[in-house]
């Protein structure tokens, strides 16, 4: 199965599986980015030894890792054990043996992650709407925003609840912060309201479904990375609660 989906050059993220029982205050092991060097069999493949600031990261033999593989068929996750380290053709390699089956994530851009995230929003002003297709700075940072709560988020949009409602088709300013690589970063994005409905049994509370319409590739990838990191934490917690 491995050779069917993974090939030389496939990008991957690797994070050590912590054998200490889950603790909400524990520090997450670092995540390293690298590439697949070669697929040996259906349960073994070589990866290039990860590097950070030109320094090789010597992954310990017999240690287990959580791997996320980026392939032409989408994103896959599995667990693997380091069984050897060596140098070949002047390339430092690590031999990995799978300890679980590959599990496919939903399409990256549209995978929706449930959360409870504070956000502020407002409808775009007429001048902002006129400049929506231009290269000038679109959003005014001085206009007042209203508080709401994001209940799920993806690389393509989000869903939030609030005590106020927008009309479907409106363009709104969405402002929220995410923890990216240990630091909080603020995102100010434009979204189109696709659907609005009053929450059942909660009079005066409205649910909005929003699609981003003005987001660059870097911001989208950061949001996706945030989602995957939160998913990784959840898998780690579930792994030790069973």
C-alpha angles and dihedrals in degrees: 000000000000095000090049093064108017126063140170110292096029110143118235142179119218129195128176117248107238111224092198112103110264115276121180089218095050119115113247115242112250120266117228128200122217142133140258111257099189141341110235101180141332091288104027133062139161123239130190112256105259119244133203117196091343091308119122115235106220104212108207118246113248092023119127125231139193108230131197113193123199109210139165086258095054136269121327131189130202143145122249140180125225107236102168146005126204147141122254127175088350091304121119108226140187123207112218127194118199116241094182139028122270112265119201121222120217116263103304099232095050101037103122117213118203113229146140104239127164114236138171124214146173139173116268117257122241092255091052091050090053090054097044094111097040130094095237123106102285108192125062110224095203101062116103119259131205125228123247139153126247110219098182135009139190140169088266102047146309146248122229140175126219145162089248133052139223127206119255110262094031120131114229139186111241117196123183141135130237131193103244116182092337097313129093115239125190120228123201108187139165117235136182116227107234101175139006129190138161112252112251113256091004109096112205095016116113132196119213129192112205135188121204113240101172110042128127125223094254093054092046092050091049091053090049090049090051090052093049092048091051090047089051091054090050092050090049091051093046091047092061098036093064 
